[in-house]
């Protein structure tokens, strides 16, 4: 009977009827308090989710609040008879608690709640921002741009999407001169910025205020504005083993010419990148060519020959500063750094140290920086171009302003490794670097003076002997996507590149097709003039004896090579080695081995069509010969050849 009465009341048989006496009553009170506590916790977590700006954390808080509410519901269902008898009290308590908590949080965060509600519906499309940056800084500046996006993502909705695309210095100069017009309009040098560079930039990050002035001077759009965002001193990087010896010979007021002589007196050769392709190298060249340095043409010519010989003897690339530092501090086939110093930037040195090594797992040493008194710094600027839609112009200004603010300056110091606008480095830059503040705009040089120095370099540089080895196999007759056969596009690219060869240089042309026995065919000897006439008579046919032709070409140029001139073979091909049924006399492994033991000849390859640097052995082979392999579309072949010959023959 007791059980029937209990069932009628909806109570557990073993629970007292009044719920206020004994353990059951005390347990019932704790159940109510538990549900109230869980309700309070879920409410607070849900409101906190509206404050969190990181999307996944906000979602996690919402999910946790839902779990807490489910636990509260489970408690109510499990002890349903107890809660049913006290439902009026529970409803009142829960309602009052929820109203108080929700009211307080709503008053404190009305804007956050509105944004959260919008986010729950759908994020607005972010404003697109195109940022053109120096090619060697593209990856690091992309990291800086991601920080900007995160800092401008309220409640997980990004307000901006930044596309940072890297462009080398010569292309940047040409693109700014040409402008972003009809993408089909081709300029004299083959450059069409919309096609070959990227979208019209809203912001351009330059390495120099001199470059920035070209975009903000007379005739610039009303919104064009350049802002200093930091800088990096120009230095001479010396292997750690030689650092103290050179430092003892250098005085605080010594210029770059004196520092260079001190390095030589310590048994070091001195190298730098090509001034035609590196703005930092152009700045160093301007300082070296000063009247109190290497002021006469004969002195400059001797200097350039010495730099060239050091590059060839050490097997160093002609490329950027990072490649030179890696080649010196982590040479192939040895654990010790080469006795070579590199004219470079503090930023490049810090980047090299932070990278923790070089490609192919080679061990890397450390280098110390010497700071010549007359070279100054590269002063980086962010230039808003004032073009595009109103939203883009506003976004560009926001980005440039952020770069000069506290968060942006921190990102530039940590990611780009440059000094801030006050000349300060990030904390603990490591050994071998002077972290004393340096004015980023100290000894700023006008762009016209840089151009004048490059003109002097053209007269002083060592001559080039370049042999073009062109694929004339049957596949080169295949129609290209630019309305002509591949061979016609290749001919146009070679002729455009030949404009970089002046009177002191020599250019030759060989073709390869058919079998190894019949290739390569000499069309134009080194130094001959009728390049266009011979190219017009090329008729594609037969197989592709690629490796045999390369072996003959590098052997021909290697005869008498001593580093006094720049010798290079440039291979242009659209396929893999296919000697037309005949056996190749030379394989890729032999070419790699020969390149590792050779000096004075460089090998470059331009792969078009089905050819690939990565899927073939061309990348390994050209690297062994201190060159590089470049993949190119047929539409962009003339620009690829133009940029390659800028490095080999000059401007």
C-alpha positions in Angstrom: 0.0 0.0 0.0 2.9 2.3 0.8 4.2 1.6 -2.7 0.9 2.5 -4.3 0.7 5.8 -2.3 4.3 6.6 -3.3 3.6 5.9 -7.0 0.5 8.1 -6.8 2.6 11.0 -5.5 5.4 10.4 -8.1 8.0 9.9 -5.4 10.6 7.3 -4.9 9.5 4.7 -2.4 12.5 5.2 -0.2 12.2 9.1 -0.1 10.4 10.9 2.7 7.2 12.5 1.6 8.0 16.0 2.8 11.5 16.0 1.2 12.6 18.3 4.0 13.8 15.7 6.5 16.7 13.2 6.3 19.2 12.6 3.6 16.6 12.6 0.8 15.7 16.2 1.6 19.3 17.3 1.8 20.1 15.5 -1.4 17.1 17.1 -3.1 18.3 20.6 -2.1 21.8 19.8 -3.5 20.1 18.7 -6.8 18.4 22.1 -7.2 21.6 23.9 -6.4 23.5 21.8 -9.0 21.0 22.6 -11.7 21.1 26.3 -10.9 24.9 26.2 -11.0 24.9 24.4 -14.3 22.5 26.9 -15.8 24.6 29.8 -14.6 27.7 28.2 -16.0 26.1 27.5 -19.4 24.8 31.1 -19.6 28.2 32.6 -18.8 30.0 30.4 -21.4 27.5 31.3 -24.1 28.0 35.0 -23.5 31.8 34.6 -23.3 31.6 33.0 -26.8 30.4 36.4 -28.1 33.6 38.1 -26.8 36.1 35.6 -28.2 37.6 36.7 -31.5 39.1 33.4 -32.5 36.5 31.3 -34.4 37.4 27.8 -33.1 37.6 29.0 -29.4 34.2 30.7 -29.7 32.7 27.5 -31.2 34.3 25.4 -28.5 32.7 27.6 -25.8 29.3 27.3 -27.4 29.7 23.5 -27.6 30.7 23.4 -24.0 27.7 25.4 -22.9 25.4 23.0 -24.8 27.1 20.1 -23.0 26.5 21.8 -19.6 22.9 22.3 -20.4 22.5 18.7 -21.4 24.0 17.6 -18.1 21.6 19.9 -16.3 18.7 18.4 -18.2 19.9 14.9 -17.4 19.9 15.7 -13.7 16.3 17.0 -13.9 15.1 13.9 -15.8 17.0 11.5 -13.5 15.4 13.1 -10.4 12.2 14.0 -12.2 9.8 13.2 -9.2 11.6 15.5 -6.9 11.8 18.4 -9.5 8.1 17.9 -10.4 7.0 18.6 -6.8 9.1 21.7 -6.7 8.7 23.0 -10.2 7.3 26.4 -9.2 10.3 27.1 -7.0 12.8 25.9 -9.7 11.2 27.9 -12.5 11.2 31.0 -10.4 14.8 30.6 -9.3 16.1 29.7 -12.8 14.2 32.5 -14.4 15.4 35.1 -11.9 19.0 33.9 -12.2 18.9 33.9 -16.0 17.3 37.3 -16.2 19.9 38.8 -13.9 22.9 37.2 -15.7 21.6 37.8 -19.2 20.7 41.3 -18.5 24.1 42.2 -17.0 26.0 40.5 -19.9 23.8 42.1 -22.6 24.4 45.6 -21.2 28.1 45.0 -21.1 28.4 43.6 -24.6 25.6 44.8 -26.9 28.0 45.3 -29.8 29.6 41.9 -29.3 26.2 40.2 -29.3 25.2 42.0 -32.5 28.5 40.9 -34.2 28.1 37.4 -32.9 24.6 37.2 -34.3 25.8 38.4 -37.7 28.6 35.8 -37.6 26.1 33.1 -36.8 24.1 34.2 -39.9 27.1 34.7 -42.3 30.4 36.5 -42.4 30.6 39.5 -44.7 33.1 39.1 -47.6 36.5 40.5 -46.6 38.0 43.4 -48.6 40.6 42.1 -51.0 44.0 43.8 -50.7 46.8 43.2 -53.3 50.3 43.8 -51.9 53.4 43.7 -54.1 56.6 42.9 -52.1 60.3 42.1 -52.9 60.5 38.5 -54.2 63.1 37.4 -51.5 60.8 38.7 -48.7 57.5 37.2 -50.1 57.1 34.3 -47.6 58.0 36.4 -44.6 55.8 39.3 -45.6 52.9 36.9 -46.2 53.3 35.9 -42.6 53.1 39.5 -41.6 50.0 39.9 -43.7 48.4 37.0 -41.9 49.0 38.7 -38.6 47.3 41.8 -40.0 44.3 39.6 -41.0 44.1 38.1 -37.5 44.3 41.5 -35.9 41.3 42.6 -38.0 39.0 39.6 -37.6 36.4 40.6 -35.0 34.7 37.5 -33.7 36.4 35.3 -36.3 35.2 37.2 -39.3 38.2 38.6 -41.3 37.7 42.1 -42.5 40.5 41.9 -45.0 42.1 39.3 -47.2 45.7 40.1 -48.2 47.3 38.7 -51.2 51.1 39.3 -51.0 52.9 38.5 -54.2 56.7 38.6 -54.7 58.4 40.4 -57.6 62.1 40.8 -58.2 63.6 44.3 -58.3 64.1 44.7 -62.1 60.5 43.5 -62.8 59.2 45.9 -60.1 61.0 48.8 -61.7 59.7 47.9 -65.2 56.2 47.2 -64.0 56.0 50.6 -62.2 57.3 52.3 -65.4 54.9 50.4 -67.7 51.8 50.5 -65.5 48.8 48.1 -65.4 47.0 48.6 -68.6 45.6 46.1 -71.1 46.9 42.7 -70.2 47.3 41.9 -73.9 49.6 44.9 -74.6 53.1 43.7 -74.7 55.9 46.1 -74.0 59.3 46.2 -75.7 60.9 44.0 -73.1 57.9 41.5 -73.3 56.5 42.6 -69.9 52.7 42.7 -69.5 52.2 43.5 -65.7 48.7 42.1 -65.4 49.8 38.8 -66.9 53.4 38.5 -65.8 53.5 40.3 -62.4 50.1 40.1 -60.8 47.1 42.3 -60.1 47.4 46.1 -59.9 48.8 46.5 -56.3 47.0 48.5 -53.6 50.2 48.6 -51.6 53.8 48.2 -52.7 56.5 47.3 -50.1 59.8 48.7 -51.3 63.4 48.2 -50.1 64.2 51.9 -50.5 62.7 55.3 -50.1 64.2 56.1 -53.4 61.9 53.5 -55.0 59.0 54.8 -53.0 59.5 58.4 -54.3 59.0 57.2 -57.9 55.4 56.2 -57.0 54.5 59.2 -54.9 56.0 62.1 -56.9 54.5 64.2 -59.6 51.7 62.5 -61.6 51.0 59.9 -58.8 47.3 59.3 -57.8 46.0 61.4 -55.0 46.0 58.6 -52.6 49.6 57.6 -53.2 51.6 57.8 -50.0 54.9 56.3 -48.8 55.6 55.4 -45.1 58.7 54.2 -43.5 58.2 50.9 -41.9 61.7 49.9 -41.0 65.1 49.1 -42.4 68.2 46.9 -42.4 71.8 47.9 -42.5 74.1 46.9 -45.3 76.9 44.7 -44.0 79.9 42.6 -44.9 79.2 39.1 -43.6 82.4 37.3 -42.6 82.7 33.6 -41.6 82.9 33.2 -37.9 86.5 31.8 -38.0 87.7 35.0 -39.6 85.5 37.5 -37.8 88.0 38.6 -35.1 90.9 38.9 -37.5 89.0 41.2 -39.9 87.4 43.2 -37.0 90.9 44.0 -35.7 91.8 45.7 -39.0 88.6 47.8 -39.2 88.0 51.2 -37.6 84.7 52.6 -36.8 84.7 55.2 -39.6 86.0 52.8 -42.3 83.9 52.7 -45.5 83.0 49.6 -47.5 86.1 49.8 -49.6 88.3 49.9 -46.5 86.4 47.0 -44.9 86.8 45.0 -48.2 90.5 45.6 -48.2 90.7 44.5 -44.5 88.9 41.2 -45.4 91.3 40.6 -48.2 94.3 41.3 -45.9 92.9 38.6 -43.6 92.9 36.0 -46.5 89.3 36.4 -47.6 87.8 36.9 -51.0 84.8 39.2 -51.2 81.7 38.6 -53.3 78.2 40.1 -53.8 75.1 39.3 -55.8 74.6 40.8 -59.3 73.7 44.5 -58.9 71.3 44.2 -61.9 69.1 41.8 -60.0 69.7 42.7 -56.3 69.0 46.2 -55.0 71.2 45.6 -51.9 74.1 44.7 -54.3 73.3 47.9 -56.3 73.6 49.9 -53.0 76.9 48.2 -52.2 78.2 48.9 -55.7 77.3 52.6 -55.4 79.3 52.8 -52.2 82.3 50.8 -53.6 82.5 53.1 -56.7 82.8 56.3 -54.6 85.8 58.5 -55.4 87.6 57.4 -52.2 87.0 53.7 -53.0 87.2 52.3 -56.5 86.7 55.5 -58.3 88.5 54.9 -61.6 87.3 52.6 -64.3 90.4 50.5 -64.2 90.0 50.0 -60.5 86.4 49.0 -60.9 87.2 46.6 -63.7 89.8 44.9 -61.6 87.3 44.8 -58.6 84.6 43.1 -60.8 87.1 40.6 -62.2 88.2 39.7 -58.6 84.6 39.2 -57.5 83.9 37.1 -60.5 86.9 34.9 -60.0 86.0 34.4 -56.4 82.5 33.3 -57.4 83.7 30.8 -59.9 86.5 29.4 -57.8 84.2 28.9 -54.8 81.4 27.5 -57.0 79.0 30.1 -55.7 75.7 31.1 -57.4 75.0 34.4 -59.1 71.7 34.6 -57.3 70.4 36.3 -54.2 72.1 37.0 -50.9 70.6 34.0 -49.2 72.1 31.7 -51.8 75.5 33.3 -51.4 75.5 33.1 -47.6 74.5 29.4 -47.8 77.2 28.7 -50.4 79.9 30.3 -48.2 78.8 29.0 -44.8 77.7 25.5 -45.9 79.8 24.6 -49.0 79.2 21.3 -50.8 81.7 18.6 -49.9 83.0 20.2 -46.7 82.2 21.1 -43.2 84.2 24.4 -42.9 83.1 27.7 -44.3 84.8 29.0 -47.4 87.4 31.8 -47.0 84.9 34.3 -48.6 83.0 37.3 -47.2 79.7 38.4 -48.6 78.4 42.0 -49.2 74.8 41.7 -48.1 72.3 42.9 -45.6 71.8 42.4 -41.8 68.3 41.0 -42.6 69.7 38.4 -45.0 72.3 37.3 -42.4 69.6 37.0 -39.6 67.4 35.1 -42.0 70.2 32.7 -42.8 70.9 32.1 -39.1 67.3 31.6 -38.2 66.7 29.1 -41.1 68.9 26.7 -39.3 70.7 25.3 -42.3 70.8 25.1 -46.1 69.2 22.8 -48.7 70.2 19.2 -49.0 70.9 19.0 -45.3 74.3 20.6 -45.5 75.7 21.8 -42.2 75.8 25.5 -41.8 78.2 27.7 -40.0 77.7 31.2 -38.5 78.8 34.5 -39.9 79.6 37.9 -38.3 78.5 41.2 -39.6 80.7 44.2 -40.1 79.0 47.6 -40.6 80.8 49.9 -43.1 80.3 53.6 -42.2 79.3 54.7 -45.7 76.7 52.2 -46.9 73.8 53.0 -44.6 70.6 50.9 -44.7 67.9 49.7 -46.9 64.9 51.8 -45.7 61.7 49.8 -46.3 58.6 51.7 -47.2 54.9 50.8 -47.6 53.5 52.8 -50.5 49.7 53.0 -50.9 49.1 53.4 -54.6 45.7 55.2 -54.4 44.2 53.0 -57.0 41.2 50.6 -57.0 37.8 50.9 -55.3 37.1 53.0 -52.3 37.1 49.9 -50.1 40.5 48.9 -51.4 42.0 52.4 -50.9 40.7 52.4 -47.3 42.0 48.9 -46.7 45.5 49.9 -48.1 45.6 52.9 -45.7 44.6 50.6 -42.8 47.3 48.1 -43.7 50.0 50.8 -44.0 48.9 52.4 -40.8 49.0 49.0 -39.0 52.6 48.4 -40.3 53.7 51.6 -38.6 51.9 50.8 -35.4 53.0 48.7 -32.4 51.5 45.4 -33.7 52.8 45.8 -37.2 56.3 46.9 -36.1 56.5 43.8 -33.8 55.5 41.6 -36.7 58.1 43.1 -39.0 60.8 42.7 -36.4 59.9 39.1 -35.7 58.9 37.8 -39.2 60.8 40.1 -41.7 63.8 40.5 -39.3 64.2 44.2 -40.1 64.7 47.0 -37.7 61.7 49.1 -36.7 61.3 52.8 -37.6 63.5 53.7 -34.5 66.3 51.4 -35.7 65.8 48.7 -33.1 66.2 45.0 -33.6 64.1 42.2 -32.1 65.3 41.0 -28.7 68.3 38.7 -28.7 69.3 38.8 -32.4 72.1 36.3 -31.8 75.9 36.5 -31.9 77.7 38.3 -34.7 75.2 41.1 -35.0 75.4 44.6 -33.5 72.0 45.4 -32.0 72.8 49.1 -31.4 70.0 51.3 -32.8 70.6 52.5 -36.4 68.6 55.1 -38.3 66.9 53.2 -41.1 67.2 56.3 -43.4 70.8 57.0 -42.6 72.8 57.8 -45.8 69.7 57.5 -48.0 70.6 57.4 -51.7 68.5 58.9 -54.5 67.3 56.5 -57.2 69.1 58.5 -59.9 72.4 57.8 -58.2 71.7 54.1 -58.1 70.9 54.1 -61.8 74.2 56.0 -62.4 76.1 53.4 -60.4 74.5 50.6 -62.5 75.7 52.4 -65.6 79.2 52.4 -64.2 78.9 48.7 -63.4 77.9 47.9 -67.0 81.2 49.4 -68.1 83.2 47.7 -65.4 81.6 44.2 -65.3 83.4 41.2 -66.6 82.4 40.1 -70.1 80.0 37.2 -70.7 80.4 34.3 -73.1 76.9 32.7 -73.4 76.1 29.7 -75.5 72.4 29.2 -76.2 71.5 25.5 -76.7 68.1 25.3 -78.3 65.9 22.3 -78.7 65.0 21.8 -82.3 63.3 18.4 -82.0 60.0 17.5 -83.7 58.0 18.5 -80.6 59.1 22.1 -81.0 56.8 22.3 -84.1 53.8 21.8 -81.9 51.4 24.8 -82.0 51.7 26.9 -78.8 48.8 28.6 -77.0 50.0 32.0 -78.2 49.1 31.4 -81.8 52.5 30.2 -83.1 54.6 27.1 -83.1 56.8 26.5 -80.1 60.0 27.0 -82.2 58.7 30.5 -83.2 58.1 31.5 -79.6 61.6 30.2 -78.6 63.2 32.1 -81.4 61.5 35.3 -80.3 62.6 34.7 -76.7 66.2 34.2 -77.7 66.2 37.3 -79.9 64.8 39.4 -77.0 67.4 38.1 -74.6 70.2 38.8 -77.1 69.6 42.5 -76.5 71.4 42.2 -73.2 74.6 41.2 -74.9 76.7 44.2 -75.8 80.0 44.7 -77.6 82.2 43.2 -74.8 80.1 40.0 -74.7 79.9 37.0 -77.0 76.8 35.0 -77.8 76.6 31.7 -79.7 73.7 29.4 -80.8 73.7 25.6 -81.1 70.6 23.4 -81.7 70.1 19.8 -80.9 67.7 17.3 -82.5 67.9 13.8 -84.1 70.5 11.6 -82.6 73.7 12.1 -80.5 75.7 11.4 -83.6 74.2 14.4 -85.5 73.9 16.9 -82.6 74.5 19.5 -81.5 74.6 21.6 -84.7 76.5 24.9 -84.5 74.4 27.6 -86.1 76.2 30.7 -84.7 79.7 30.8 -83.4 80.5 32.8 -80.3 80.8 36.4 -81.3 79.0 36.1 -84.7 76.3 38.7 -85.5 73.7 37.1 -87.8 71.7 35.5 -85.0 68.3 36.4 -86.4 69.1 35.0 -89.9 70.3 31.6 -88.6 67.3 31.3 -86.2 64.9 31.8 -89.1 66.3 28.7 -90.8 65.7 26.3 -87.9 63.3 23.4 -88.8 62.2 21.1 -86.0 62.7 17.4 -86.5 63.8 14.1 -84.9 64.5 13.2 -81.3 65.8 15.1 -78.3 69.5 14.2 -77.4 69.4 16.6 -74.5 72.2 15.3 -72.2 74.7 14.7 -75.0 74.2 18.2 -76.3 74.7 19.6 -72.8 77.9 17.6 -72.3 79.3 19.0 -75.6 78.3 22.6 -74.8 79.8 22.7 -71.3 83.0 21.0 -72.5 83.4 23.6 -75.3 83.0 26.6 -72.9 85.2 25.0 -70.2 88.3 25.2 -72.4 90.4 28.0 -71.0 87.9 29.2 -68.3 89.7 31.1 -65.6 86.9 33.2 -64.1 88.0 36.4 -65.9 84.8 36.2 -67.9 81.3 34.8 -67.2 80.7 31.6 -69.1 77.3 30.1 -69.3 75.3 27.6 -71.3 71.5 28.3 -71.5 69.5 25.3 -72.5 66.0 25.9 -73.9 63.9 22.6 -74.2 60.3 21.4 -74.2 60.9 17.8 -73.3 63.0 15.1 -71.6 66.1 13.4 -73.0 65.0 11.2 -76.0 67.8 10.6 -78.4 65.5 9.1 -81.1 66.2 5.4 -80.5 70.0 5.8 -80.1 71.8 5.3 -76.9 72.9 8.4 -75.0 76.6 8.7 -74.5 76.2 10.8 -71.4 73.7 10.3 -68.6 72.4 12.7 -65.9 74.6 11.2 -63.1 77.8 11.8 -65.2 76.7 15.4 -65.8 76.1 16.0 -62.1 79.5 14.5 -61.3 81.3 16.5 -63.9 79.6 19.7 -62.7 80.7 19.1 -59.1 84.4 19.0 -60.2 84.2 21.8 -62.8 84.7 25.5 -62.3 84.2 28.5 -64.6 81.2 27.4 -66.5 77.5 27.7 -65.4 74.6 25.8 -66.8 71.0 27.2 -66.9 67.9 25.5 -68.3 64.5 27.0 -69.3 61.8 24.3 -69.4 58.7 25.0 -71.5 55.8 22.8 -72.7 55.9 19.3 -71.2 59.4 19.9 -69.8 59.8 20.2 -66.0 62.7 21.0 -63.8 61.4 18.9 -60.9 60.2 15.8 -62.8 63.5 15.5 -64.7 67.1 15.7 -63.7 67.6 19.2 -65.0 67.3 20.8 -61.6 70.1 18.6 -60.2 72.3 19.0 -63.2 72.0 22.8 -63.3 72.6 23.1 -59.6 75.8 21.0 -60.0 77.0 23.5 -62.6 76.3 26.5 -60.3 73.3 27.5 -62.4 69.5 27.0 -62.1 66.5 25.6 -63.9 63.5 27.8 -64.7 60.1 26.6 -65.7 58.2 29.0 -68.0 55.0 29.1 -69.9 55.3 29.8 -73.6 53.4 33.0 -73.2 56.0 34.2 -70.6 59.1 32.8 -72.2 60.4 36.1 -73.5 60.2 37.6 -70.0 61.9 34.5 -68.5 64.7 34.8 -71.0 65.0 38.5 -70.5 65.4 38.1 -66.7 67.9 35.4 -67.1 70.1 37.4 -69.5 69.8 40.4 -67.2 71.7 38.3 -64.7 74.2 37.0 -67.2 74.8 39.9 -69.6 73.5 43.0 -67.7 70.8 45.4 -68.5 
